[in-house]
Amino acid sequence: MQVRYFAAARAAAGTEAETVPLDGPALPRREVEAMLVARHPQPLPGRPPLAEVLARSSFLLDGVACPDPQALVPADAVLDVLPPFSGG
């Protein structure tokens, strides 16, 4: 799965994108989030923890809004992490 981070999520993860292997053909988004936090447990100095950013972020799964944390994320998916942006 490809994960793309934007704005504060990029700052918290310390990267704009990464490839994350999944254990199986799909996992619930909630489990994917837990995997991402485990991959980035310590924020860079002056940056928010990724767990905090993910808690307030929106997600796009292959370009479609994915508000359900139980939605299955396929191993070949692209997951975009979109934190709240200033101004709406």
Secondary structure, 3 states (H helix, E strand, C coil): CEEEECCHHHHHHCCCEEECCCCCCEEEHHHHHHHHHHHCCCCCCCCCCHHHHHHCCEEEECCEECCCCCCEEECCCEEEEECCCCCC
